Amino acid sequence: MESNTGATSVEQEIIRLEEQALRRWCSGDPYGFLEISAPDVVYFDPFLPQRLDGIAALTALYESLRGKIRAERVELINPQVQVVGEAAVLTFNFVSWSDGIPMRWNCTEVYRRKEGRWEIIQTHWSFTKPRA
């Protein structure tokens, strides 16, 4: 995964947290994201008909996916972190390859710092529209 050189320590920390969780996710372990999500997290996913509210709902979804997601190669593209006080917004494009087939995504994660720890409070995944 690419890293954002020249980033501040907060930006580096947010990107590091995301990269670690994505590596676990792509090896079938969704708990990397659960470990850094807040109790009141909200989650949007293109495979779901509506937003999920709270860590219990997100845990149930991720438990149903445990061991089912695999990617032999991943790329975090052009991550950008915007820090505002005790909040940070991370946006990036993501590509994962499974059986040589790429899946292209857009992602926005909103983090907040609570008691010295960064945690995700909002996640939004969408498909990147391919160019014609």
N, C-alpha and C positions, 0 to 999 in steps of 0.2 A: 504494500500500500504506500502511496505517496505521502510525504509529510510536508507540512507548510513551513519552509525555512523562513527565518526572520520573524516568526510569530512570537508574541509575548508568552510569558509562562502560563497565564490563564488559557490562552488559545491552545498552547501545546498540551496542557492537561486535558482540556475538553476533547481534542482530537485523539489523544492517547486513550482516553476512556472509551471513545467510540470505536477506535480501531480494535481494541482488545475485545470488546463485546461482539463486533462483527466477525472477528476471527473465530470466536467460540460459536456464534450463530451458524457460520458456514461449515462448521464441523459437527453440526447436529445438536449443539448445546445452547439453548436460548437463555439460560440462566445468567449469562453475562449481562444481558440487558435488564433482567429482573433485579439483579444486585445493584444496579445504578439508577433504578426508577423509583420515583417518589410514591408514597401511598396514594396520593391523589392524581397520579398520572392519567393523561388522556391519550388515546391512540387511534389514529386513522390509518387504514390499510385498504388498498384497492380490491382486496378479496373479501372485504366485509361490507355489509349493507349500511352500517352506521358506526359511529364512534364508540369505542370502548371506554368506560369510565372506571378508573381505580385499579389498584394493583391486583385485587382478587380476580377481576375479569381478565386482565392481561395475563396473569399466571395461568388461568384456565386455558386461554388460547395457546399460550406457549407450551403448556404441558401436552396439548394435543399435537404439537409439531415437533416435540423433542425426538431427536434421532432421524427425522424425516428430511431435513434440509441439509444438503451437501453441495459444496462448490469446490472444484479443484483449483480454481484461481479466482482472485477477487482484486478489484481496484477501486480505491477511494479517490475520486477525481476532484481536484480544485476545492478542497474544503475551505470554508470561510467561517470565522467565528466573529460575531459582533457582541461585545460585552457592554452591558448597561447595568451598572451597579452590581447587585447580587444576582443578576440573570445574564445568560449568554445564549445566543441563537447560533446554532451550527447548521450550515447548509452545505450540501455536497451532492455530487452525482456518484452513483455506485454501479459497478458492473460486476456481475458474478457469472462464472462459466460452469455449467454442469453438462457433462457429456459433450463438451466442445461448443455448446450453444450458449450465447450470451443473453443475460437478462439485464436490462438497463433501467435504472431507477433514479428518481429524485428523492431527496430526503431533507426534512427539516426537523431538528431536535431542539427543543427549548430546555435549557438547564437552569437550575437555580442553586445558589450556594446556601446551604442550611447547615449551621453548626460546623462550618469549615469543610463541608463535603459537597461536591457537585452532584446533583441528581437530576434525572430527566423528569420534566413535568408535562411535556407535550411532544408527541411523535407524529409525524405525517410522512407516509411513504406513498409515492405515486409512480406510475410507469413513465419513462421518458418516451415521448412520442418520436418515433423514428422519422428521419428525413426521407422525403419521397424522392 
